[in-house]
Amino acid sequence: MKMNFMQWIKKIGSREQRQRLAHMLKPVSIRRQILSLSVLNGLALLLCSGIGYAICVHAYNRHLYSATADGLYSTSAMISEQIKAVESLSSALLSSPEIQNSLVRIYQTTIPAEQNDYNQIILDQLQNSYSSLRSAGVAYLAIYNDRFTTCTNWAHLNHTGDALLNSARQAAKSAQGKVVWTYSGRDDFLLLSRDIRQIENLSLKPLGTLVIAVDLDQTISQSTRRVTQMDACYMITDRENRLIYASPALSDRAANYFLSHTDNPYQLVRLDGHDYFTVIGSLPEYDFCCISIAPYDSVTHSLMLMRFMVAASVVLGFLAVFTFTKRLMRRLSVQLGSLTQQMRLFGDTELSMDVFNRSIPYYDELETIYDQFRLMAEQIHTLVKVNYTNEILTRDAQLKALKTQINPHFLYNTLQTVNWRAKATGDTQTSQIIESLGTLLRASLSNERSLVRLSEELTLVDCYITIQRIRFEDRLDFKADVDPPLRDAIIPPLTIQPLVENAIHYGMESMTDTCHVFLTAASREKELTILVKNEGSSFEEGLLEKLRDNQIKPGGFGIGLMNIDQRIRLMYGDSFGLQVYNEGDYAVAQITLPFYTEEEQTKQEV
């Protein structure tokens, strides 16, 4: 799969394009991956918020449409009922016996007084009907005949255009008694006209024309006041989208503009910097459309405020998450970088434990990783030091011993011969020196044990002191203070005598007076401490650390000090070993190791 993918990359584009694609596809750091993931999450959150906002706005508009449509339907139903009431009134007037009889009598008599009386009867009937439907928006009722024109409100009649009246009367004659609605623009009334025919004997002789004017502004005001409290404007149009009525608050320009935006049942229309919510319905049983126009500015401002708050919340949340993630990744990258560097240094510095430090704190899983790696490093270090390094040191010591070893039997026999001769001549000091030297050589060349009793080590020290006292006479003052129970402790061989030798060498070197050297031992909580103190010299500050770091090249007794310290640390761990420091006028060499006897060691091994 990998080879196929690489072959596909080689086939596409030019060399520069392939290099650019390969650079884009190369692995990126964990920090960039998490930051990229945070950015993608923020963008996804922003997208989801935008979609949620759009859904909420759409749902709100649907709810507003539903509420407005319900109100518009109720208003339209009431308008239709009022128009039906007007039509019913017209039927009642056409069939009224008083009006029928009066119209017939007007045509039959030629006496003006009688005609006036009959006309008054007609007017009374119209006035009664006008009173009952005046609140429904009826502006006036009028009956036209060849003799008179009877009207309930001449002011409104005179306000009606002659062209509209003539058109209504002409339409009524053509309809032969059917209801005809006539209108001409938004400024005139909506007129109902019907031809009045004689019912008696079914002659159907034309008697006149009934005209009822409906004031739509009053009708709609009454209907909307009962149905809704919304501050909305209304328009009524016919099936050809011609304007029949528009609320007085709407100018002609605004009305025509809204008429040009009637494509959808509901929509937002913006006019002169203001938003309007328009809903289109129909008048039941009539070919008229009713349009509701509600101001939408307050809703727009609320939605804009909500959109701003949502966007601000999303942006602030995204910035907060991004900042928190960036800080978290900075801390995580520092921890990972430190841990990676320590791993690399651990391998580059020959498995040295000095590379570990806690200057940078670790948290959570990284702390567990650090602790586990440190534990593993300690185990590796211990295995290498105890097994590999110890084996190398042992083999190196064996090689050096082979190079420098003198036959112990020949050396012992030679020293014994010299000792016999010294005793034969009465040279007691020479005899003591030879016996002490033989003991020291026997311990250094023939002892193969890894641990010896402290009492045996003190015997070697006594032999060495015997030789040095004969050499320096009264200039050397050596005192050893070791309690008898401590003499059964087991320690590595040749660990105390080199320290005593070092103390005498450097102490006597710069003193002309008596040099005091003290050897003490003490135990506390299963820990044995041995001190060798001398006058006349002092240790350099941080001597052992400088020897370990190769800042000072060991020579002479420096090799002996390093050898003692390394042997103890390899056998018992880094918490034990050799320490050198100054205490007043004394240079102090301190050995710290576990305190247990040979019998206790045997029990532990069993």
FENKAZI-V104075 format. One record per backbone hydrogen bond with DSSP energy under -0.5 kcal/mol. CO is the residue of the C=O (numbers start at 1). NH is the residue of the N-H. If there is no record, write none. Layout:
BEGIN
co	nh
CO	NH
CO	NH
END
This chain:
BEGIN
co	nh
1	5
2	6
3	7
4	8
5	9
6	10
7	11
8	12
9	12
14	18
15	19
16	20
17	21
18	22
19	23
20	24
21	25
22	26
29	33
30	34
31	35
32	36
33	37
34	38
35	39
36	40
37	41
38	42
39	43
40	44
41	45
42	46
43	47
44	48
45	49
46	50
47	51
48	52
49	53
50	54
51	55
52	56
53	57
54	58
55	59
56	60
57	61
58	62
59	63
60	64
61	65
62	66
63	67
64	68
65	69
66	70
67	71
68	72
69	73
70	74
71	75
72	76
73	77
74	78
75	79
76	80
77	81
78	82
79	83
80	84
81	85
82	86
83	87
84	88
85	89
86	90
87	91
88	92
89	93
90	94
91	95
93	96
96	100
97	101
98	102
99	103
100	104
101	105
102	106
103	107
104	108
105	109
110	112
111	115
112	116
113	117
114	118
115	119
116	120
117	121
118	122
119	123
120	124
121	125
122	126
123	127
124	128
125	129
126	130
127	131
128	132
129	133
130	134
133	136
133	138
134	137
137	215
140	213
141	152
142	211
143	150
144	209
148	145
150	143
153	157
154	158
155	159
156	160
157	160
161	165
162	166
163	167
164	168
165	169
166	170
167	171
168	172
169	173
170	174
171	175
172	176
172	177
172	195
175	178
180	193
182	191
185	184
189	191
190	214
191	182
192	212
193	180
194	210
195	197
196	207
196	208
198	204
199	202
200	203
205	198
208	196
209	144
210	194
211	142
212	192
212	214
213	139
213	140
213	215
214	190
214	216
215	219
216	220
217	221
218	222
219	223
220	224
221	225
222	226
223	227
224	228
230	232
231	295
233	293
234	247
235	291
236	244
236	245
237	289
238	241
242	238
245	236
247	250
251	255
252	256
253	257
254	258
255	259
256	260
258	261
265	280
267	278
269	271
269	276
271	274
274	271
275	296
275	297
276	269
276	278
277	294
278	267
279	292
281	290
282	284
283	286
286	288
287	239
288	283
289	237
290	281
290	292
291	235
292	279
292	294
293	233
294	277
296	300
297	301
298	302
299	303
300	304
301	305
302	306
303	307
304	308
305	309
306	310
307	311
308	312
309	313
310	314
311	315
312	316
313	317
314	318
315	319
316	320
317	321
318	322
319	323
320	324
321	325
322	326
323	327
324	328
325	329
326	330
327	331
328	332
329	333
330	334
331	335
332	336
333	337
334	338
335	339
336	340
337	341
338	342
339	343
340	344
341	345
342	346
343	347
344	348
345	349
346	351
347	350
352	355
353	356
359	361
363	366
363	367
364	368
365	369
366	370
367	371
368	372
369	373
370	374
371	375
372	376
373	377
374	378
375	379
376	380
377	381
378	382
379	383
380	384
381	385
382	386
383	387
383	388
384	388
384	389
385	390
387	391
388	392
389	393
390	394
391	395
392	396
393	397
394	398
395	399
396	400
397	401
398	402
399	403
400	404
401	405
407	411
408	412
409	413
410	414
411	415
412	416
413	417
414	418
415	419
416	420
417	421
418	422
419	423
420	424
421	425
422	426
422	427
423	426
426	428
427	431
428	432
429	433
430	434
431	435
432	436
433	437
434	438
435	439
436	440
437	441
438	442
439	443
440	444
441	445
442	446
443	447
446	448
452	491
453	457
454	458
455	459
456	460
457	461
458	462
459	463
460	464
461	465
462	466
463	467
464	468
465	469
466	470
467	471
468	472
469	473
472	475
473	476
475	477
475	515
476	478
477	517
479	519
481	521
483	486
483	487
484	487
485	488
486	489
487	455
488	598
489	454
491	452
496	500
497	501
498	502
499	503
500	504
501	505
502	506
503	507
504	508
505	509
506	510
508	511
514	516
515	477
515	517
516	535
517	479
518	533
519	481
520	531
522	529
526	595
527	524
528	593
529	522
530	591
531	520
532	589
533	518
534	587
540	543
542	546
543	547
544	548
545	549
546	551
546	552
547	550
552	554
555	558
556	559
556	560
557	561
558	562
559	563
560	564
561	565
562	566
563	567
564	568
565	569
566	570
567	571
568	572
569	573
573	576
577	592
579	590
581	588
583	586
585	536
586	583
586	588
587	534
588	581
588	590
589	532
590	579
591	530
592	577
593	528
594	596
596	490
597	601
598	602
599	603
600	604
601	605
602	606
END
